[in-house]
Amino acid sequence: MHDSRLPPFTKALLHPRYLFNWLGLGLLWLLVTLLPWRAQMALGRGLGRLSMRILTSRVRVARRNLELALPELDESERERTLKANFESVGCAIFETGMAWFWPHWRMRAITRMEGTEHVDAAVAKGQGMLLLSAHFLTLELNARQFGLYRPGVGVYRPNTNPVLEYAQVQGRCRSNKYLVDRLDIKGMLKALRQGDALWYAPDHDYGRHASVFVPFFAVDTAATITGTATLARVKKTVTLPCFTLREKDGYRLLIQAPIADFPIGDDVQDAITSNRVIEAAIRLAPEQYMWLHRRFKTTPEGVPYRY
């Protein structure tokens, strides 16, 4: 479903400096178009294992995150999860291509939707839907698959490279309406007031601004933004947890029941609630989460830097 806000294709995008961007996108399109899904996943896992030898700093970050978040795992279990996580990173490259380039029929063929009755109920009541999601490595598929059921609005970070920005907006709007800059709070509020579904992932560490320190996994003081509750307070808005999990034969789009008693107006308690929902989803497939991000980098006064 295309929207008038899609970026136009201009001659400037054909400048020679963007040649390798176009070649990379072309190769990705070719691979995800021609190869069967299982072959793409096998290649992805191989690329992920190779990336562990190249992205050594990211390996250290992911290993440290697993130590902090899941101390109950012994060293061998953490290393197995780490390896599986990087295999998932490789798969995510192909999943991005699927999300951006696959036709609807092919996407539907590998998607199993669970919980669509919660969407139907919200629509019947004329409610806006805040889709509480997280940075799973399948996140590109998440919004695309939800849009197959009901086109919505995505919150995203614009890319400074105009070719990649053009590609990601075009790709993310294949089954959705339009995108809103993550800094455009008014745009997010407008989408919810109009009864749209707004995809929102508040699980990264965005610093101290508009954040509180609350538990996330085994870390008692994880910086967590308060924007989730701010958006959820919009009149006639319901908060639906929404995630995509990779399975043996495709993907499960999991739409959960509305979060009860949310928000309550207490920034700390509301952040705890949203973190608990996200944590429970991650525990379903921890190897598919984006552990490469320094999730616990911001610390309260007197707490040493964790990395």
Backbone bond lengths (Angstrom), bond angles and torsions (degrees), N, CA, C in turn:
res aa  C-N    CA-C-N  psi(-1)  N-CA   C-N-CA  omega(-1)  CA-C   N-CA-C  phi
1 M - - - 1.468 - - 1.514 109.03 -
2 H 1.308 117.82 108.82 1.457 121.02 -174.49 1.522 111.12 -90.47
3 D 1.300 115.41 155.46 1.451 122.94 -174.34 1.523 108.22 -129.72
4 S 1.317 116.58 151.83 1.461 120.64 -178.37 1.520 112.25 -64.21
5 R 1.326 116.84 -14.58 1.453 119.68 -179.22 1.530 113.18 -85.37
6 L 1.315 117.99 3.12 1.454 119.70 176.54 1.524 109.50 -64.97
7 P 1.342 118.32 140.84 1.464 120.09 -178.22 1.520 111.11 -67.67
8 P 1.330 118.16 139.30 1.469 120.43 179.18 1.525 110.96 -75.64
9 F 1.317 115.87 153.17 1.465 119.85 173.75 1.521 107.89 -83.64
10 T 1.319 116.58 124.82 1.455 121.22 -178.55 1.526 110.59 -120.98
11 K 1.316 116.41 161.60 1.464 121.43 179.38 1.527 111.36 -62.13
12 A 1.320 116.67 -28.02 1.465 120.04 -178.98 1.528 111.61 -60.43
13 L 1.332 116.82 -26.44 1.457 120.20 179.87 1.527 112.24 -70.34
14 L 1.336 116.64 -14.07 1.463 121.14 -179.24 1.527 112.35 -95.95
15 H 1.308 116.83 9.23 1.471 119.76 178.56 1.526 109.24 -59.78
16 P 1.341 117.44 142.29 1.475 120.67 -178.46 1.527 114.57 -54.30
17 R 1.332 117.75 -25.97 1.470 118.89 -178.75 1.533 111.92 -64.64
18 Y 1.334 116.38 -18.01 1.463 119.81 -178.51 1.536 112.71 -100.20
19 L 1.350 116.35 11.32 1.462 119.98 -176.20 1.526 112.13 -55.86
20 F 1.325 117.04 -47.53 1.458 119.75 -176.30 1.531 111.94 -70.20
21 N 1.335 117.11 -27.63 1.459 119.41 173.80 1.531 110.70 -63.63
22 W 1.337 115.45 -45.98 1.465 119.62 179.96 1.524 111.42 -67.01
23 L 1.333 116.84 -38.65 1.463 120.02 178.28 1.529 110.74 -63.10
24 G 1.327 116.20 -42.31 1.458 120.08 178.81 1.519 111.74 -63.66
25 L 1.338 116.94 -44.66 1.462 120.36 178.50 1.523 110.78 -64.86
26 G 1.337 115.91 -38.07 1.459 119.72 178.96 1.521 111.98 -64.85
27 L 1.331 116.61 -41.51 1.452 120.37 178.08 1.528 111.02 -64.71
28 L 1.332 116.19 -41.84 1.470 120.10 178.75 1.522 109.80 -62.82
29 W 1.316 117.03 -43.91 1.471 121.08 178.68 1.524 110.27 -59.68
30 L 1.330 116.65 -44.74 1.460 121.30 -178.77 1.532 111.26 -61.59
31 L 1.333 116.47 -45.96 1.461 120.64 -177.43 1.524 112.06 -65.37
32 V 1.340 116.79 -47.24 1.472 118.33 -176.09 1.517 111.66 -74.29
33 T 1.333 116.62 -20.05 1.465 120.17 178.85 1.526 111.29 -81.29
34 L 1.326 116.52 -40.85 1.462 120.61 -172.23 1.529 113.73 -91.23
35 L 1.321 117.19 -34.93 1.463 119.49 -173.82 1.524 111.84 -84.92
36 P 1.337 117.19 143.51 1.471 119.41 172.72 1.527 109.92 -67.68
37 W 1.325 114.88 160.03 1.465 120.23 -173.99 1.521 112.19 -58.96
38 R 1.324 117.96 -44.57 1.457 119.92 -177.52 1.523 111.89 -63.08
39 A 1.316 117.68 -35.95 1.463 120.75 177.10 1.522 110.64 -66.56
40 Q 1.326 116.48 -38.89 1.465 119.93 177.64 1.525 111.12 -63.07
41 M 1.324 116.48 -41.02 1.458 119.51 -179.94 1.529 111.23 -67.69
42 A 1.328 116.96 -37.22 1.467 120.00 177.75 1.526 110.46 -65.12
43 L 1.322 116.71 -43.95 1.467 120.15 176.51 1.522 110.71 -63.05
44 G 1.317 115.96 -40.70 1.461 120.37 179.78 1.513 112.29 -61.13
45 R 1.313 116.53 -43.89 1.469 119.48 179.13 1.527 110.75 -62.88
46 G 1.336 115.79 -39.12 1.458 119.26 177.35 1.517 112.46 -64.75
47 L 1.314 116.59 -42.95 1.466 120.41 177.03 1.524 110.93 -62.53
48 G 1.324 115.33 -37.97 1.462 119.51 179.53 1.518 112.06 -63.69
49 R 1.328 116.42 -42.78 1.468 119.50 178.13 1.528 110.95 -64.77
50 L 1.334 116.03 -38.48 1.463 120.09 177.17 1.523 110.80 -64.38
51 S 1.340 116.62 -39.43 1.467 120.37 -177.83 1.516 112.05 -62.88
52 M 1.332 117.91 -25.03 1.461 120.47 178.91 1.529 111.13 -63.62
53 R 1.329 116.34 -28.01 1.467 120.02 179.07 1.516 112.01 -82.50
54 I 1.326 115.92 -19.92 1.467 120.86 -175.94 1.525 111.22 -99.60
55 L 1.316 116.63 -45.47 1.471 122.26 -175.66 1.528 110.13 -92.71
56 T 1.324 115.72 59.32 1.469 119.21 -173.28 1.528 112.97 -64.05
57 S 1.319 117.16 -34.08 1.469 118.75 179.20 1.523 110.71 -66.98
58 R 1.334 116.73 -36.61 1.465 120.51 178.23 1.527 111.14 -70.75
59 V 1.316 116.09 -33.26 1.458 119.71 175.52 1.527 109.69 -61.58
60 R 1.333 116.06 -42.85 1.473 119.77 178.85 1.522 111.18 -62.94
61 V 1.331 117.12 -41.22 1.461 120.86 179.09 1.529 110.40 -63.01
62 A 1.331 116.22 -48.05 1.460 120.03 -178.63 1.531 111.19 -63.04
63 R 1.321 116.87 -42.28 1.470 120.06 178.73 1.527 110.43 -62.14
64 R 1.330 116.67 -42.20 1.461 120.35 179.29 1.527 111.09 -65.55
65 N 1.328 117.43 -40.17 1.462 120.60 177.30 1.521 111.15 -60.23
66 L 1.315 116.36 -42.24 1.464 119.82 179.42 1.523 111.15 -66.09
67 E 1.333 117.19 -37.29 1.464 120.64 176.52 1.523 110.80 -62.80
68 L 1.340 115.83 -42.99 1.458 120.58 -177.87 1.531 112.01 -71.82
69 A 1.331 115.90 -44.73 1.456 120.34 -171.94 1.518 113.10 -82.10
70 L 1.331 117.21 -35.86 1.465 120.96 -173.26 1.528 110.71 -126.41
71 P 1.316 117.92 62.85 1.472 120.47 -178.42 1.520 113.33 -65.56
72 E 1.333 116.75 -14.81 1.465 119.35 179.91 1.528 111.99 -71.95
73 L 1.322 117.61 -16.13 1.456 120.87 177.51 1.526 109.48 -80.16
74 D 1.329 116.76 138.16 1.459 117.71 174.29 1.531 108.76 -79.34
75 E 1.317 116.74 174.21 1.461 120.77 -172.75 1.526 112.42 -59.76
76 S 1.315 117.84 -41.43 1.465 120.35 -179.51 1.528 111.30 -66.50
77 E 1.332 117.32 -37.41 1.466 120.72 178.18 1.524 110.76 -67.25
78 R 1.335 115.84 -40.16 1.466 119.25 178.19 1.518 110.95 -63.99
79 E 1.328 117.10 -41.09 1.460 120.32 -179.37 1.526 110.94 -66.41
80 R 1.321 117.41 -37.36 1.470 119.76 176.18 1.521 110.68 -65.50
81 T 1.330 116.37 -41.37 1.465 120.18 177.75 1.529 110.52 -65.22
82 L 1.329 116.34 -39.58 1.460 121.01 179.02 1.526 110.69 -61.62
83 K 1.318 116.85 -46.65 1.467 120.31 179.33 1.524 110.98 -62.21
84 A 1.330 116.35 -45.07 1.466 120.22 178.59 1.522 110.95 -63.32
85 N 1.327 116.06 -33.81 1.453 120.43 179.23 1.522 111.19 -64.66
86 F 1.319 117.32 -43.19 1.457 119.83 179.36 1.525 111.59 -72.35
87 E 1.303 117.53 -30.75 1.464 119.06 171.60 1.526 109.66 -61.35
88 S 1.324 115.59 -38.09 1.461 120.74 178.03 1.524 111.44 -67.75
89 V 1.339 116.41 -33.20 1.467 120.46 175.51 1.526 109.82 -60.42
90 G 1.335 116.81 -43.83 1.456 120.02 177.77 1.515 112.22 -63.70
91 C 1.331 116.71 -41.00 1.470 120.37 177.56 1.522 111.24 -61.94
92 A 1.342 116.23 -33.44 1.465 120.76 -177.56 1.527 112.25 -61.99
93 I 1.339 116.99 -28.35 1.467 119.94 177.51 1.526 109.35 -61.36
94 F 1.324 115.80 -47.78 1.463 119.72 179.54 1.530 111.27 -69.77
95 E 1.321 116.86 -35.60 1.463 119.58 179.73 1.520 111.85 -66.62
96 T 1.325 116.49 -30.82 1.462 119.33 173.33 1.523 110.00 -63.80
97 G 1.331 115.51 -44.32 1.464 119.00 177.32 1.513 112.48 -62.06
98 M 1.329 117.49 -41.33 1.467 120.92 176.69 1.523 110.51 -58.35
99 A 1.347 114.91 -48.24 1.468 120.00 -176.98 1.520 111.31 -62.60
100 W 1.327 117.02 -37.05 1.461 120.36 -175.50 1.525 113.57 -85.19
101 F 1.343 117.30 -29.76 1.468 118.92 -167.82 1.525 114.95 -118.88
102 W 1.317 119.08 -21.62 1.453 119.18 -176.14 1.529 112.00 -69.80
103 P 1.334 117.40 144.00 1.469 120.07 172.60 1.528 110.32 -71.43
104 H 1.312 115.84 163.90 1.464 120.35 -176.91 1.524 112.29 -56.94
105 W 1.321 117.37 -43.29 1.466 120.09 -173.98 1.528 111.10 -62.26
106 R 1.324 116.42 -38.27 1.463 118.88 -178.33 1.535 110.67 -73.23
107 M 1.329 116.53 -35.11 1.462 119.81 177.15 1.526 110.85 -67.11
108 R 1.321 116.42 -41.74 1.469 119.13 179.27 1.533 111.61 -63.31
109 A 1.331 116.99 -31.77 1.461 120.96 -175.75 1.526 112.59 -64.56
110 I 1.340 118.17 -25.05 1.469 119.86 -179.04 1.527 111.82 -113.07
111 T 1.324 117.18 13.37 1.461 121.36 -177.36 1.519 111.33 -112.87
112 R 1.316 115.89 126.50 1.464 121.78 172.96 1.516 107.51 -112.27
113 M 1.321 117.00 118.35 1.457 121.77 -176.48 1.520 110.71 -96.38
114 E 1.317 115.06 133.64 1.467 121.26 -179.11 1.526 108.55 -131.11
115 G 1.319 116.99 123.05 1.458 120.82 177.27 1.511 114.97 98.98
116 T 1.318 118.04 16.12 1.476 119.73 -178.81 1.531 111.82 -65.03
117 E 1.339 116.51 -17.92 1.469 118.55 178.16 1.526 111.69 -62.88
118 H 1.329 117.09 -25.71 1.469 120.05 178.30 1.532 110.74 -72.05
119 V 1.305 116.40 -32.61 1.466 121.01 175.02 1.522 109.40 -68.99
120 D 1.318 116.22 -46.06 1.466 120.44 179.72 1.528 111.27 -58.39
121 A 1.327 116.39 -40.69 1.468 120.47 -179.07 1.521 110.63 -65.45
122 A 1.330 116.95 -41.17 1.462 120.12 179.62 1.522 111.19 -66.02
123 V 1.322 116.55 -41.97 1.465 120.66 178.90 1.524 110.52 -62.79
124 A 1.323 116.25 -42.59 1.465 120.62 -179.52 1.524 111.78 -61.68
125 K 1.343 116.67 -30.53 1.465 121.23 -179.84 1.530 112.38 -92.05
126 G 1.323 116.81 0.18 1.458 119.95 -179.17 1.520 113.39 70.17
127 Q 1.328 116.71 31.09 1.462 120.68 -176.98 1.528 112.07 -94.71
128 G 1.335 115.81 145.48 1.446 120.27 167.01 1.512 108.21 -76.04
129 M 1.327 116.76 152.71 1.468 120.76 -176.81 1.519 110.08 -120.60
130 L 1.328 116.41 117.00 1.455 121.40 171.54 1.518 106.82 -89.96
131 L 1.333 116.49 109.08 1.463 121.46 -179.22 1.521 108.11 -85.88
132 L 1.310 115.33 101.84 1.464 121.11 -179.57 1.522 108.23 -78.87
133 S 1.333 116.13 108.09 1.453 120.53 -177.40 1.524 109.68 -120.54
134 A 1.322 116.28 -167.80 1.459 120.94 -177.76 1.522 108.58 -153.89
135 H 1.332 115.30 167.29 1.462 119.93 -177.48 1.530 111.68 -83.23
136 F 1.326 114.94 64.42 1.447 119.68 165.90 1.533 107.62 -69.82
137 L 1.310 116.61 156.91 1.462 119.52 177.58 1.521 111.76 -70.34
138 T 1.324 116.73 -10.77 1.460 122.74 175.56 1.526 112.34 -93.79
139 L 1.338 117.15 15.48 1.472 119.37 -170.96 1.522 113.65 -61.49
140 E 1.349 118.38 -32.16 1.464 119.12 178.61 1.527 110.76 -62.97
141 L 1.327 115.99 -36.20 1.463 119.87 178.39 1.521 111.97 -71.82
142 N 1.336 116.73 -30.63 1.454 120.82 -172.83 1.530 112.44 -57.89
143 A 1.322 116.13 -54.08 1.468 119.45 -179.49 1.523 111.38 -68.10
144 R 1.339 116.68 -37.24 1.469 120.05 179.57 1.526 110.47 -61.66
145 Q 1.329 116.04 -44.81 1.463 119.73 -178.01 1.528 111.90 -69.65
146 F 1.342 116.52 -39.95 1.462 117.92 177.09 1.526 109.74 -61.00
147 G 1.328 116.46 -40.19 1.456 120.51 -179.48 1.516 113.87 -63.24
148 L 1.324 117.02 -23.99 1.466 119.55 175.57 1.520 110.62 -64.91
149 Y 1.334 116.53 -28.41 1.470 120.80 179.37 1.524 110.87 -89.95
150 R 1.351 114.64 -46.01 1.462 119.34 177.18 1.524 108.16 -152.88
151 P 1.320 118.36 111.81 1.468 120.87 -179.53 1.521 111.49 -56.99
152 G 1.332 115.26 137.04 1.449 120.59 -178.84 1.512 112.07 -133.22
153 V 1.331 114.99 -158.92 1.468 122.81 -175.95 1.531 107.76 -123.22
154 G 1.326 116.95 134.19 1.451 120.95 -178.97 1.516 112.67 -104.61
155 V 1.318 116.56 144.97 1.471 122.37 173.05 1.525 106.48 -100.49
156 Y 1.346 116.72 129.39 1.452 118.44 -174.85 1.520 111.80 -149.91
157 R 1.331 114.46 169.43 1.459 121.94 176.27 1.528 108.43 -104.20
158 P 1.337 119.48 113.61 1.469 120.92 -179.24 1.528 111.45 -58.17
159 N 1.327 115.77 143.55 1.460 121.71 178.82 1.527 109.60 -87.84
160 T 1.322 117.04 137.99 1.464 120.46 -178.91 1.533 111.90 -74.55
161 N 1.331 116.58 -18.44 1.469 120.39 175.39 1.524 108.33 -84.79
162 P 1.346 119.12 118.29 1.472 120.30 -173.47 1.525 114.30 -63.58
163 V 1.327 118.06 -30.67 1.461 120.09 178.69 1.526 110.34 -70.34
164 L 1.331 116.64 -46.02 1.460 120.08 178.45 1.528 111.15 -67.18
165 E 1.325 116.51 -34.56 1.467 119.93 176.12 1.527 110.47 -64.06
166 Y 1.335 116.24 -44.73 1.465 120.59 177.81 1.526 110.53 -59.52
167 A 1.340 115.73 -45.56 1.467 120.02 -177.34 1.515 111.72 -65.69
168 Q 1.348 117.26 -43.57 1.465 118.32 -176.02 1.524 112.08 -70.85
169 V 1.325 117.91 -36.25 1.464 119.06 178.70 1.530 110.27 -69.14
170 Q 1.346 116.30 -45.02 1.461 119.35 177.07 1.527 110.62 -59.46
171 G 1.338 116.21 -44.62 1.452 119.97 -177.73 1.513 112.92 -67.01
172 R 1.329 116.65 -43.19 1.458 120.17 -176.95 1.523 112.82 -72.86
173 C 1.310 116.24 -15.66 1.466 119.65 179.26 1.528 112.33 -101.57
174 R 1.327 117.32 12.79 1.468 119.22 178.65 1.529 111.66 -61.58
175 S 1.335 116.99 -35.60 1.463 118.55 178.17 1.528 111.41 -128.59
176 N 1.330 116.60 15.55 1.461 120.60 179.28 1.527 111.18 -128.51
177 K 1.318 117.03 176.22 1.459 121.46 -172.02 1.526 113.31 -83.02
178 Y 1.333 115.98 -60.23 1.457 120.37 -178.05 1.517 108.59 -164.76
179 L 1.341 115.93 174.71 1.457 122.16 -179.86 1.522 109.90 -114.92
180 V 1.329 115.42 150.91 1.459 122.38 177.23 1.523 108.21 -121.52
181 D 1.309 117.21 132.43 1.462 122.00 176.06 1.528 108.80 -58.10
182 R 1.324 116.68 138.39 1.469 121.05 -177.42 1.526 112.73 -61.72
183 L 1.345 117.47 -15.33 1.461 121.33 177.26 1.535 112.30 -93.12
184 D 1.322 116.58 -6.15 1.468 121.63 -176.20 1.526 110.07 -91.58
185 I 1.315 115.94 77.64 1.465 120.82 -178.43 1.533 111.08 -62.97
186 K 1.337 116.42 -39.97 1.463 119.85 -179.86 1.524 110.88 -60.86
187 G 1.327 116.23 -38.96 1.458 119.97 178.88 1.520 112.12 -65.11
188 M 1.340 116.34 -37.86 1.467 120.22 177.78 1.531 110.41 -66.05
189 L 1.333 115.91 -45.20 1.465 120.24 -179.77 1.527 110.75 -61.66
190 K 1.322 116.10 -40.06 1.468 120.42 179.89 1.520 111.23 -62.31
191 A 1.344 116.50 -42.61 1.462 120.27 -179.68 1.530 110.57 -61.04
192 L 1.325 117.32 -43.41 1.467 120.50 -179.53 1.526 111.07 -67.42
193 R 1.324 116.54 -40.61 1.474 119.70 179.62 1.526 111.79 -64.34
194 Q 1.337 115.90 -26.85 1.464 119.89 179.37 1.521 112.21 -85.06
195 G 1.342 115.98 2.35 1.458 119.56 177.92 1.517 114.28 84.40
196 D 1.336 117.55 16.76 1.456 120.74 179.69 1.520 111.42 -82.52
197 A 1.324 115.68 166.44 1.463 122.62 169.91 1.525 106.89 -93.71
198 L 1.340 117.12 126.80 1.460 122.45 -177.46 1.519 109.13 -114.64
199 W 1.352 116.77 116.39 1.469 121.90 179.09 1.519 108.63 -79.73
200 Y 1.348 116.75 128.44 1.470 121.09 -172.43 1.516 109.65 -146.95
201 A 1.345 116.94 127.38 1.466 121.76 -179.44 1.526 109.33 -123.57
202 P 1.336 118.58 102.04 1.464 122.52 -174.74 1.524 114.46 -99.30
203 D 1.338 117.60 19.58 1.460 120.13 -167.85 1.519 115.11 -89.71
204 H 1.336 119.46 -6.41 1.462 120.40 177.85 1.529 111.23 -83.33
205 D 1.320 115.18 167.31 1.471 122.00 177.07 1.523 107.40 -89.68
206 Y 1.332 116.73 109.26 1.466 122.18 -178.51 1.525 111.94 -104.90
207 G 1.313 117.22 18.59 1.455 120.09 178.34 1.517 112.67 90.59
208 R 1.334 114.77 -169.08 1.467 120.37 -174.56 1.520 113.99 -79.66
209 H 1.340 116.95 -25.19 1.461 119.84 -174.72 1.532 110.97 -62.27
210 A 1.306 115.63 127.63 1.470 122.71 178.43 1.520 111.87 52.43
211 S 1.337 116.06 39.09 1.460 121.24 -179.70 1.522 110.67 -127.96
212 V 1.315 115.19 158.67 1.464 122.26 172.50 1.526 107.25 -129.23
213 F 1.327 116.19 158.05 1.459 121.09 178.80 1.522 109.68 -98.62
214 V 1.329 115.67 110.83 1.462 121.20 -177.05 1.527 109.28 -138.28
215 P 1.326 118.27 166.91 1.466 120.22 -179.07 1.524 113.69 -66.24
216 F 1.327 114.52 141.84 1.464 122.43 170.83 1.517 106.12 -147.09
217 F 1.308 117.09 114.11 1.466 122.12 -168.45 1.529 108.17 55.91
218 A 1.348 118.23 -133.80 1.468 120.28 -175.23 1.519 112.99 -87.92
219 V 1.332 117.51 1.06 1.465 121.48 179.22 1.533 108.40 -91.52
220 D 1.304 116.88 115.98 1.470 120.70 -174.89 1.515 113.37 -75.93
221 T 1.339 116.89 -21.17 1.465 119.98 -175.58 1.529 109.80 -127.60
222 A 1.320 116.14 68.85 1.464 121.85 177.63 1.525 108.92 -95.04
223 A 1.324 117.21 125.13 1.469 121.05 179.06 1.526 109.03 -62.36
224 T 1.321 116.78 123.56 1.461 122.37 -175.00 1.528 109.06 -134.46
225 I 1.321 116.71 125.21 1.463 119.43 -177.12 1.532 110.72 -69.32
226 T 1.331 114.85 152.00 1.464 121.02 -177.39 1.529 112.06 -95.92
227 G 1.338 116.51 4.23 1.461 120.25 -175.78 1.513 114.71 -64.02
228 T 1.328 117.06 -26.40 1.466 119.76 -179.49 1.526 110.34 -58.93
229 A 1.335 116.25 -49.42 1.463 120.19 -179.67 1.524 111.27 -66.84
230 T 1.329 116.92 -35.70 1.472 120.80 178.37 1.520 110.52 -58.62
231 L 1.327 116.56 -46.50 1.461 120.61 179.57 1.530 111.33 -70.14
232 A 1.322 116.23 -37.97 1.462 120.08 -178.24 1.525 112.53 -66.44
233 R 1.340 116.36 -19.30 1.465 119.73 179.79 1.520 113.17 -78.60
234 V 1.324 117.85 -8.20 1.465 120.16 178.09 1.531 109.05 -58.65
235 K 1.297 116.48 136.44 1.458 121.81 -176.91 1.527 111.08 -55.58
236 K 1.324 116.12 137.16 1.465 123.76 179.10 1.527 111.39 57.48
237 T 1.327 116.50 44.71 1.463 121.54 175.84 1.519 109.39 -118.12
238 V 1.317 116.25 137.48 1.454 122.36 177.37 1.529 107.98 -118.64
239 T 1.323 116.83 141.49 1.469 121.43 -178.14 1.526 109.54 -101.54
240 L 1.352 115.21 115.39 1.456 121.32 -178.37 1.526 109.67 -113.75
241 P 1.330 119.22 114.77 1.465 119.91 172.46 1.533 109.50 -61.41
242 C 1.340 116.57 137.40 1.462 120.45 -174.14 1.529 109.24 -146.37
243 F 1.334 116.90 120.28 1.460 121.60 -175.74 1.533 110.03 -141.42
244 T 1.322 115.75 156.85 1.465 121.01 173.54 1.523 108.82 -118.87
245 L 1.323 116.32 126.97 1.457 122.39 -179.18 1.527 109.48 -115.80
246 R 1.320 116.34 133.33 1.463 121.37 176.87 1.517 109.38 -79.40
247 E 1.324 116.38 130.71 1.457 121.58 178.72 1.530 110.03 -122.25
248 K 1.317 117.45 -178.00 1.461 120.58 -173.86 1.522 113.33 -64.40
249 D 1.324 116.08 -33.00 1.457 119.42 -175.25 1.522 113.66 -118.10
250 G 1.331 116.96 16.61 1.463 119.83 179.73 1.515 111.08 151.42
251 Y 1.322 116.99 -138.76 1.456 121.35 -173.73 1.521 110.90 -135.84
252 R 1.327 114.34 148.26 1.459 120.63 175.66 1.518 108.80 -112.82
253 L 1.319 116.21 115.75 1.459 121.41 172.53 1.513 106.64 -85.33
254 L 1.331 115.63 110.73 1.462 121.46 -174.85 1.526 109.59 -104.24
255 I 1.320 116.25 111.26 1.465 122.69 176.56 1.523 106.62 -109.89
256 Q 1.315 115.97 116.02 1.455 119.78 -174.36 1.525 111.67 -96.42
257 A 1.322 115.14 166.43 1.462 121.40 -179.60 1.527 110.55 -61.45
258 P 1.328 117.55 154.04 1.469 120.35 178.10 1.524 111.59 -53.77
259 I 1.318 116.97 141.99 1.458 121.44 178.62 1.534 108.18 -69.09
260 A 1.295 115.90 123.38 1.465 120.50 -177.34 1.523 110.86 -73.96
261 D 1.324 115.70 144.05 1.470 122.62 176.40 1.530 111.54 51.63
262 F 1.320 115.46 49.84 1.467 120.84 -179.78 1.516 109.37 -139.92
263 P 1.340 116.43 130.48 1.469 127.65 -5.70 1.517 110.97 -85.24
264 I 1.341 114.75 164.85 1.465 118.45 178.60 1.528 111.23 -105.97
265 G 1.343 116.98 -4.81 1.463 120.39 178.79 1.514 114.13 96.63
266 D 1.310 118.15 2.08 1.461 123.26 177.02 1.528 107.20 -108.40
267 D 1.333 117.55 111.16 1.462 121.13 -173.95 1.530 112.83 -56.01
268 V 1.321 116.11 -41.70 1.463 119.83 -178.56 1.527 110.81 -66.48
269 Q 1.320 117.20 -50.93 1.459 119.88 -178.02 1.521 111.56 -65.37
270 D 1.327 116.81 -37.49 1.468 119.41 178.86 1.528 111.14 -66.79
271 A 1.327 117.23 -37.46 1.465 120.35 176.87 1.529 110.56 -66.68
272 I 1.321 116.82 -38.92 1.469 120.79 176.44 1.528 109.79 -60.53
273 T 1.316 116.51 -44.04 1.464 120.92 -179.13 1.527 111.50 -61.77
274 S 1.337 116.87 -48.66 1.466 119.36 -178.60 1.527 111.00 -65.37
275 N 1.333 117.61 -38.10 1.465 120.20 177.57 1.524 111.81 -63.31
276 R 1.324 116.41 -39.07 1.461 119.58 179.68 1.529 111.25 -63.78
277 V 1.308 116.28 -39.60 1.469 120.51 178.98 1.528 110.22 -64.51
278 I 1.326 115.90 -45.98 1.460 120.49 -179.41 1.527 110.77 -65.95
279 E 1.330 117.02 -43.16 1.460 120.63 179.59 1.531 111.31 -59.92
280 A 1.324 116.56 -42.75 1.465 120.11 179.98 1.527 110.75 -61.24
281 A 1.320 116.74 -38.25 1.465 120.13 178.58 1.520 110.79 -67.92
282 I 1.328 117.20 -43.03 1.470 120.76 -179.72 1.520 110.75 -61.98
283 R 1.314 117.29 -36.75 1.469 120.83 -179.27 1.529 111.82 -65.12
284 L 1.327 118.00 -18.09 1.464 120.76 175.53 1.531 111.19 -68.05
285 A 1.332 116.53 -29.83 1.472 121.39 -179.53 1.528 108.59 -156.98
286 P 1.336 117.99 70.54 1.467 120.30 -174.43 1.525 113.81 -60.32
287 E 1.322 117.44 -27.36 1.459 119.93 -179.84 1.531 112.23 -71.05
288 Q 1.331 117.26 -12.27 1.467 120.57 -179.04 1.527 112.87 -97.39
289 Y 1.313 117.25 4.70 1.465 120.80 -179.31 1.527 110.50 -90.08
290 M 1.326 117.29 156.31 1.459 122.69 -177.62 1.534 110.39 -83.89
291 W 1.316 115.58 76.44 1.464 120.67 -179.83 1.527 111.77 -75.47
292 L 1.307 118.91 -6.00 1.472 121.79 -178.41 1.528 111.91 -70.03
293 H 1.318 117.13 -20.15 1.467 121.87 -179.66 1.524 110.36 -80.67
294 R 1.333 117.86 140.83 1.467 121.64 177.28 1.534 109.20 -74.04
295 R 1.314 114.95 76.96 1.461 121.04 -173.18 1.521 112.90 -62.87
296 F 1.318 118.24 -27.44 1.461 120.85 -173.34 1.529 111.97 -116.25
297 K 1.326 116.30 32.59 1.475 120.53 -174.38 1.527 112.57 -73.66
298 T 1.330 117.73 -33.61 1.462 120.64 -178.73 1.529 109.45 -86.69
299 T 1.309 116.55 127.48 1.461 120.15 -176.25 1.526 110.72 -124.41
300 P 1.332 117.46 155.51 1.468 121.05 175.55 1.541 109.72 -68.95
301 E 1.320 115.35 166.40 1.462 120.44 176.26 1.533 110.04 -56.50
302 G 1.314 115.71 132.18 1.462 120.78 177.69 1.522 114.75 88.88
303 V 1.324 118.00 -7.11 1.480 121.20 177.81 1.514 108.45 -100.77
304 P 1.343 119.34 123.68 1.453 121.12 -177.06 1.526 113.38 -66.36
305 Y 1.327 114.85 156.56 1.461 121.33 177.05 1.519 109.12 -59.10
306 R 1.315 117.61 137.10 1.462 121.34 -170.11 1.527 113.73 -91.00
307 Y 1.320 118.22 -5.34 1.465 119.25 -177.12 1.515 111.96 -117.32
